[in-house]
Amino acid sequence: MQKSDCFACHKTDSKLLGPSYQEIANKYTAADTDMMVTHIIDGSTGVWGDLQMTPHPGLSTADAKAMVDYILTLKTN
């Protein structure tokens, strides 16, 4: 995540442009991993409001899954 542009839009514990990683972790479970990986790589719109999640087509599925696995460790509820 440090090598990507993730932190331009997301922070760990508070909203920046997109939701915080903790908000994401609290919304999803491991069962949502494939969908989350797809959103990271392909981008998405409308999941968290009107802002678009920027696509990251150069990111490997394995790297995106590692990001999701990390994000899900931040669950607070």
ABEGO torsion letter per residue (X at the ends): XAABAAAAABBAABBBABBBAAAAAAABBAAAAAAAAAAAAAEBBGAAEABBBBBBAABBAAAAAAAAAAAAAABAX
